Amino acid sequence: MKSTLAAAAAAFLLAAPMVHASGGSWICENQMDMDKDEAWEISDNIAMFRIVNEYRERWDVEYKRQQCEAYAAGEPHSISCLNDRRDWGAIKAMVPSEYFGMSARDLTPHYQELQMADDGVRDVVAYCRSVGAIK
């Protein structure tokens, strides 16, 4: 199962357009890393791991928006790989507390709901491009 997920993630990353910024990029040298160790430290339940990564994506989107807003305002900003820079305490705090301790089976509908929801990735990319922070 992990190899299938890894292959799917690799295919997505290869198909996704590269997002470069003037003076920086959100692209990491090792795209498959994404701080997985920190996500596993929050929970060793595979369903919770997936949920945490959905919230990681949402945290990333908010952080990227803040950086692009700073860029647009001429303020200090950092547009670069987020690995080892994420606030995992804040990410964990985004996860509803009732999810902790739930079984993988009970978490599955919550994970599916997160997957179906708009995570804001396209909007933040469009915004960052519109202000010239990325190309």
N, C-alpha and C positions, 0 to 999 in steps of 0.2 A: 504494500500500500504506500509506504514512504517513497519507494522508487517511482511509483506512478505520480504521486504528488510532486516530487522533484522534477520529473520530466515535464509535467504540465506547467509548473512554475517556470522552468527554463524556456519552454516554448513561448509562454506569455512574454517573458522578458526580452526574448529575441525578436518577437513580433512588435513589441511596444516601441513607439518612436523615442529616440534618444532626446532628452530634454537638457539642453545646454544653456548656461547663463553667461551673460557677459561677465567675465572674471570668475566664473565658477560653474558648477554643474551639480545637479541632484544625483547624478550617476555615481555609483560606488565602483571601486575597482573590482570588488567581488560582489556582484549583485545577489548571489545566492546566500550570502551571510545574513543580512538583515537582523543582527543581534538575536539570533534564535536562542542562544543560551539564556539570555535574560528573560525571554518569554517562557522558557521551560522552568525557570526558577519560580515564576508566579504559580504555575501548576503543571503537574506531570500528566494531567488528564488531557488526552488528545483533543477532545472537543473544546475544553477550556483553552488549550494552546491556540486553537484556531480562532476562538472568540477574542482572545488577547491580541492576536495578530490583526483582527478586524479593527479593534480599537487602536492599535499601533498605527494602522493606516490613517485613521481619522486624526490621531495626534499629529502625524506627519503632515497631513493636509493643513491643519491649523497653523503649524509651525511654518510651513512653506508660505502660506498666505501672509503671515506676519513679516517674514523676511522680504517678500515681494512688495508689501506695503512700505516697509522701511526703504527699500531700493527706490520706489517711486517717489518717496518723500525726500530722497537725498540723504537719508540717515544711515548709520552703520548697519550693515546686514551681512549675512553669511549664507551664501547659496553654494552648498557643497554636500557631500555624502553625509547622511545622518547617522550612520553606524557609529556606535560608541558615543553619541551625543544626545540620544533620546532620554527623556525624563521618564524612566520606567515606573517611578512612584506615581506620577501623574497619569500614566497610561493605566496602571492597575486601578487607580481611583475612578477611572471612567467606567470600569466594568461594574455592573450592578452587583451589590454585595450578596444578593440572594443566589447568584450563580456559583459562588464558591461553595464547594462541598456537594454540588449536584453531580449526578452521574452523567457520563457521556451521553447516554440515551436521553436523559431529561434536558440536556443542553442543546441537543441537535436542532430542535425547532427555533431556538434563540439564535443559533449560528446561521441557520437558513434565512431567518428574517434579516439578519445583518448583511448577509450576502446579497439579498434582493434590494436592500435600501441603497440610496445614493450616498456613496462615501465622500463625494465632493472632489474626487481626483480630477475629473475633467474640468470642473469649474475653476479649480485653483490653477491648473495649467493654462487655461484660457486667460485668466486674470493676469498671471505672471507674464504671459506672452504679450498681452495688451499693454502692459506698462513697460515692456522692453527688458524685463529682468531675465527672461529666457527667450531663446529663439525657437 
